[in-house]
């Protein structure tokens, strides 16, 4: 093999590797998270509320920016019977023995369609069943802009939603102490304000709303009232 032939072969190999590397980096890789909140309704019934998040990283790979979720299938035990089911607005639902399918009715992401774009979440999917489902497997379909006839597929397991944090007893005690301190301070200010002299707008003299005793007196009568009392007794 001559030198030119070897160069041609090497060029073809490098070009092939570059094409394969570009195809690998540009291929979309969607990621989905499905969390559930389980609620016991009594009588053997359970309610499951699902939160669906499209975690596809559209910044690291611009091709993933169009990886919109439009179909989700939940798989669980066929022994679990579906009592009732609702889904999000502009989505529909088909359910049977051991599965529940929810899918977008309007192609494209908001505001044009109802598909779930990367970085968005979807709520409203609610299942009421006659037994516990727990963690269930799911399969999700995403739009593939490279080939619209072959959607991107992602499979995973639903995970329980984290409960809301409950304040610790120590934190509650600190909050109660702070409220009590504020209440005590406000009471002190109110008492002080009640005994503070103010200017009488009628005669320009200072007066106070709290009765005070004159030196050498044991009652709360004013001098005017005392004179009236004396005149009444002298009659």
Secondary structure as a PSIPRED ss2 file (coil, helix, strand):
# PSIPRED VFORMAT (PSIPRED V4.0)

   1 X C   1.000  0.000  0.000
   2 X C   1.000  0.000  0.000
   3 X H   0.000  1.000  0.000
   4 X H   0.000  1.000  0.000
   5 X H   0.000  1.000  0.000
   6 X H   0.000  1.000  0.000
   7 X H   0.000  1.000  0.000
   8 X H   0.000  1.000  0.000
   9 X H   0.000  1.000  0.000
  10 X H   0.000  1.000  0.000
  11 X H   0.000  1.000  0.000
  12 X H   0.000  1.000  0.000
  13 X H   0.000  1.000  0.000
  14 X H   0.000  1.000  0.000
  15 X H   0.000  1.000  0.000
  16 X H   0.000  1.000  0.000
  17 X H   0.000  1.000  0.000
  18 X H   0.000  1.000  0.000
  19 X H   0.000  1.000  0.000
  20 X H   0.000  1.000  0.000
  21 X H   0.000  1.000  0.000
  22 X H   0.000  1.000  0.000
  23 X H   0.000  1.000  0.000
  24 X H   0.000  1.000  0.000
  25 X H   0.000  1.000  0.000
  26 X H   0.000  1.000  0.000
  27 X C   1.000  0.000  0.000
  28 X C   1.000  0.000  0.000
  29 X C   1.000  0.000  0.000
  30 X C   1.000  0.000  0.000
  31 X C   1.000  0.000  0.000
  32 X E   0.000  0.000  1.000
  33 X E   0.000  0.000  1.000
  34 X E   0.000  0.000  1.000
  35 X E   0.000  0.000  1.000
  36 X E   0.000  0.000  1.000
  37 X E   0.000  0.000  1.000
  38 X E   0.000  0.000  1.000
  39 X E   0.000  0.000  1.000
  40 X E   0.000  0.000  1.000
  41 X E   0.000  0.000  1.000
  42 X E   0.000  0.000  1.000
  43 X C   1.000  0.000  0.000
  44 X C   1.000  0.000  0.000
  45 X E   0.000  0.000  1.000
  46 X E   0.000  0.000  1.000
  47 X E   0.000  0.000  1.000
  48 X E   0.000  0.000  1.000
  49 X E   0.000  0.000  1.000
  50 X E   0.000  0.000  1.000
  51 X E   0.000  0.000  1.000
  52 X E   0.000  0.000  1.000
  53 X E   0.000  0.000  1.000
  54 X E   0.000  0.000  1.000
  55 X C   1.000  0.000  0.000
  56 X C   1.000  0.000  0.000
  57 X C   1.000  0.000  0.000
  58 X C   1.000  0.000  0.000
  59 X C   1.000  0.000  0.000
  60 X C   1.000  0.000  0.000
  61 X C   1.000  0.000  0.000
  62 X H   0.000  1.000  0.000
  63 X H   0.000  1.000  0.000
  64 X H   0.000  1.000  0.000
  65 X H   0.000  1.000  0.000
  66 X H   0.000  1.000  0.000
  67 X C   1.000  0.000  0.000
  68 X C   1.000  0.000  0.000
  69 X E   0.000  0.000  1.000
  70 X E   0.000  0.000  1.000
  71 X E   0.000  0.000  1.000
  72 X E   0.000  0.000  1.000
  73 X E   0.000  0.000  1.000
  74 X E   0.000  0.000  1.000
  75 X E   0.000  0.000  1.000
  76 X C   1.000  0.000  0.000
  77 X C   1.000  0.000  0.000
  78 X C   1.000  0.000  0.000
  79 X C   1.000  0.000  0.000
  80 X C   1.000  0.000  0.000
  81 X C   1.000  0.000  0.000
  82 X E   0.000  0.000  1.000
  83 X E   0.000  0.000  1.000
  84 X E   0.000  0.000  1.000
  85 X E   0.000  0.000  1.000
  86 X E   0.000  0.000  1.000
  87 X C   1.000  0.000  0.000
  88 X C   1.000  0.000  0.000
  89 X C   1.000  0.000  0.000
  90 X C   1.000  0.000  0.000
  91 X E   0.000  0.000  1.000
  92 X E   0.000  0.000  1.000
  93 X E   0.000  0.000  1.000
  94 X E   0.000  0.000  1.000
  95 X E   0.000  0.000  1.000
  96 X E   0.000  0.000  1.000
  97 X C   1.000  0.000  0.000
  98 X C   1.000  0.000  0.000
  99 X E   0.000  0.000  1.000
 100 X E   0.000  0.000  1.000
 101 X E   0.000  0.000  1.000
 102 X E   0.000  0.000  1.000
 103 X E   0.000  0.000  1.000
 104 X E   0.000  0.000  1.000
 105 X C   1.000  0.000  0.000
 106 X C   1.000  0.000  0.000
 107 X C   1.000  0.000  0.000
 108 X C   1.000  0.000  0.000
 109 X E   0.000  0.000  1.000
 110 X C   1.000  0.000  0.000
 111 X C   1.000  0.000  0.000
 112 X C   1.000  0.000  0.000
 113 X C   1.000  0.000  0.000
 114 X C   1.000  0.000  0.000
 115 X E   0.000  0.000  1.000
 116 X E   0.000  0.000  1.000
 117 X C   1.000  0.000  0.000
 118 X C   1.000  0.000  0.000
 119 X C   1.000  0.000  0.000
 120 X C   1.000  0.000  0.000
 121 X E   0.000  0.000  1.000
 122 X E   0.000  0.000  1.000
 123 X E   0.000  0.000  1.000
 124 X E   0.000  0.000  1.000
 125 X E   0.000  0.000  1.000
 126 X E   0.000  0.000  1.000
 127 X E   0.000  0.000  1.000
 128 X E   0.000  0.000  1.000
 129 X E   0.000  0.000  1.000
 130 X C   1.000  0.000  0.000
 131 X C   1.000  0.000  0.000
 132 X C   1.000  0.000  0.000
 133 X C   1.000  0.000  0.000
 134 X C   1.000  0.000  0.000
 135 X C   1.000  0.000  0.000
 136 X C   1.000  0.000  0.000
 137 X E   0.000  0.000  1.000
 138 X E   0.000  0.000  1.000
 139 X E   0.000  0.000  1.000
 140 X E   0.000  0.000  1.000
 141 X E   0.000  0.000  1.000
 142 X E   0.000  0.000  1.000
 143 X C   1.000  0.000  0.000
 144 X C   1.000  0.000  0.000
 145 X C   1.000  0.000  0.000
 146 X C   1.000  0.000  0.000
 147 X C   1.000  0.000  0.000
 148 X C   1.000  0.000  0.000
 149 X C   1.000  0.000  0.000
 150 X C   1.000  0.000  0.000
 151 X C   1.000  0.000  0.000
 152 X E   0.000  0.000  1.000
 153 X E   0.000  0.000  1.000
 154 X E   0.000  0.000  1.000
 155 X E   0.000  0.000  1.000
 156 X E   0.000  0.000  1.000
 157 X E   0.000  0.000  1.000
 158 X C   1.000  0.000  0.000
 159 X E   0.000  0.000  1.000
 160 X E   0.000  0.000  1.000
 161 X C   1.000  0.000  0.000
 162 X C   1.000  0.000  0.000
 163 X C   1.000  0.000  0.000
 164 X C   1.000  0.000  0.000
 165 X C   1.000  0.000  0.000
 166 X C   1.000  0.000  0.000
 167 X C   1.000  0.000  0.000
 168 X C   1.000  0.000  0.000
 169 X H   0.000  1.000  0.000
 170 X H   0.000  1.000  0.000
 171 X H   0.000  1.000  0.000
 172 X H   0.000  1.000  0.000
 173 X H   0.000  1.000  0.000
 174 X H   0.000  1.000  0.000
 175 X H   0.000  1.000  0.000
 176 X H   0.000  1.000  0.000
 177 X H   0.000  1.000  0.000
 178 X H   0.000  1.000  0.000
 179 X H   0.000  1.000  0.000
 180 X H   0.000  1.000  0.000
 181 X H   0.000  1.000  0.000
 182 X H   0.000  1.000  0.000
 183 X H   0.000  1.000  0.000
 184 X H   0.000  1.000  0.000
 185 X H   0.000  1.000  0.000
 186 X H   0.000  1.000  0.000
 187 X H   0.000  1.000  0.000
 188 X H   0.000  1.000  0.000
 189 X H   0.000  1.000  0.000
 190 X H   0.000  1.000  0.000
 191 X H   0.000  1.000  0.000
 192 X H   0.000  1.000  0.000
 193 X H   0.000  1.000  0.000
 194 X H   0.000  1.000  0.000
 195 X C   1.000  0.000  0.000
 196 X C   1.000  0.000  0.000
 197 X C   1.000  0.000  0.000
 198 X E   0.000  0.000  1.000
 199 X E   0.000  0.000  1.000
 200 X C   1.000  0.000  0.000
 201 X C   1.000  0.000  0.000
 202 X C   1.000  0.000  0.000
 203 X C   1.000  0.000  0.000
 204 X C   1.000  0.000  0.000
 205 X C   1.000  0.000  0.000
 206 X E   0.000  0.000  1.000
 207 X E   0.000  0.000  1.000
 208 X C   1.000  0.000  0.000
 209 X C   1.000  0.000  0.000
 210 X C   1.000  0.000  0.000
 211 X C   1.000  0.000  0.000
 212 X C   1.000  0.000  0.000
 213 X C   1.000  0.000  0.000
 214 X C   1.000  0.000  0.000
 215 X C   1.000  0.000  0.000
 216 X C   1.000  0.000  0.000
 217 X C   1.000  0.000  0.000
 218 X C   1.000  0.000  0.000
 219 X C   1.000  0.000  0.000
 220 X C   1.000  0.000  0.000
 221 X C   1.000  0.000  0.000
 222 X C   1.000  0.000  0.000
 223 X H   0.000  1.000  0.000
 224 X H   0.000  1.000  0.000
 225 X H   0.000  1.000  0.000
 226 X H   0.000  1.000  0.000
 227 X H   0.000  1.000  0.000
 228 X H   0.000  1.000  0.000
 229 X H   0.000  1.000  0.000
 230 X H   0.000  1.000  0.000
 231 X H   0.000  1.000  0.000
 232 X H   0.000  1.000  0.000
 233 X H   0.000  1.000  0.000
 234 X H   0.000  1.000  0.000
 235 X C   1.000  0.000  0.000
